[in-house]
């Protein structure tokens, strides 16, 4: 998948996670929902905090994500979340809710 297709999701997910205390509660815990999604085959495996997309260990994919975010930067308004901050927010949430 090309980074342009998902790069903004880093920021979107981080904004949602950071807003959870102001959002309505959901009926299931995140873990119960993820377990249900596994059973229903909506996801192939439980997300982990060391997913390559959340770690970006290789320079080439990281640079591609940075370029994609730069290309779409004028399309959005409001506070931006740097990709490193967004990935850290997502990894911390996964550790606290799905591990």
C-alpha positions as a printed NumPy array, in Angstrom:
array([[  0.   ,   0.   ,   0.   ],
       [  1.284,   3.446,  -0.872],
       [  1.827,   5.737,   2.152],
       [ -0.485,   8.385,   0.712],
       [ -3.377,   6.007,   1.332],
       [ -2.843,   5.663,   5.055],
       [ -0.399,   8.3  ,   6.334],
       [ -3.136,  10.542,   7.704],
       [ -4.44 ,   7.62 ,   9.806],
       [ -1.498,   8.053,  12.181],
       [ -2.741,  11.517,  13.137],
       [ -6.416,  10.524,  13.105],
       [ -5.792,   7.605,  15.464],
       [ -3.669,   9.747,  17.788],
       [ -6.379,  12.45 ,  17.917],
       [ -9.045,   9.835,  18.724],
       [ -6.912,   8.215,  21.435],
       [ -6.172,  11.608,  22.972],
       [ -9.918,  12.396,  23.001],
       [-11.146,   9.154,  24.552],
       [-11.903,  10.792,  27.898],
       [-14.337,  13.141,  26.111],
       [-16.018,  10.54 ,  23.869],
       [-19.012,   8.394,  24.837],
       [-18.103,   5.063,  26.391],
       [-18.399,   1.968,  24.227],
       [-20.214,  -1.152,  25.378],
       [-17.199,  -3.452,  25.012],
       [-13.662,  -3.028,  26.18 ],
       [-11.154,  -2.529,  23.373],
       [ -9.755,  -6.01 ,  24.041],
       [-13.205,  -7.649,  23.916],
       [-13.964,  -5.818,  20.673],
       [-10.634,  -6.904,  19.155],
       [-11.236, -10.511,  20.267],
       [-14.662, -10.386,  18.623],
       [-13.139,  -8.979,  15.44 ],
       [-10.63 , -11.848,  15.421],
       [-13.422, -14.419,  15.787],
       [-15.392, -12.786,  12.983],
       [-12.245, -12.555,  10.848],
       [-12.581,  -8.753,  10.584],
       [ -8.887,  -8.627,  11.527],
       [ -6.272, -11.29 ,  10.873],
       [ -4.358, -10.875,  14.127],
       [ -4.29 ,  -8.836,  17.295],
       [ -2.484,  -5.529,  16.744],
       [  0.771,  -5.207,  18.631],
       [  2.783,  -2.192,  19.645],
       [  5.794,  -3.368,  17.64 ],
       [  4.03 ,  -3.512,  14.263],
       [  6.413,  -2.301,  11.542],
       [  3.988,   0.5  ,  10.659],
       [  4.157,   1.751,  14.244],
       [  7.916,   1.408,  14.557],
       [  9.024,   2.377,  11.028],
       [ 12.471,   0.823,  11.525],
       [ 13.584,   1.167,   7.906],
       [ 14.62 ,   4.544,   6.523],
       [ 12.912,   4.13 ,   3.126],
       [  9.372,   3.437,   4.437],
       [  9.804,   6.182,   7.043],
       [ 10.829,   8.687,   4.346],
       [  7.849,   7.623,   2.21 ],
       [  5.457,   8.279,   5.106],
       [  7.065,  11.685,   5.752],
       [  6.694,  12.586,   2.057],
       [  3.053,  11.463,   2.038],
       [  2.265,  13.575,   5.094],
       [  3.991,  16.58 ,   3.541],
       [  1.933,  16.166,   0.331],
       [ -1.38 ,  16.178,   2.191],
       [ -0.474,  18.788,   4.805],
       [ -2.403,  21.601,   3.127],
       [ -5.581,  19.511,   2.998],
       [ -6.131,  19.594,   6.763],
       [ -6.539,  22.239,   9.414],
       [ -6.298,  22.202,  13.158],
       [ -3.536,  20.93 ,  15.361],
       [ -1.182,  18.483,  13.659],
       [  0.425,  15.524,  15.383],
       [  3.979,  14.735,  14.263],
       [  4.257,  11.151,  13.017],
       [  6.661,  10.113,  15.796],
       [  4.269,  11.458,  18.426],
       [  1.291,   9.804,  16.752],
       [  3.035,   6.436,  16.541],
       [  4.081,   6.678,  20.213],
       [  0.494,   7.51 ,  21.227],
       [ -0.858,   4.525,  19.296],
       [  1.795,   2.127,  20.628],
       [  1.109,   3.22 ,  24.223],
       [ -2.64 ,   2.759,  23.746],
       [ -2.155,  -0.738,  22.297],
       [  0.113,  -1.701,  25.234],
       [ -2.492,  -0.467,  27.709],
       [ -5.585,  -1.87 ,  26.031],
       [ -4.796,  -4.854,  23.836],
       [ -1.753,  -6.51 ,  25.405]])
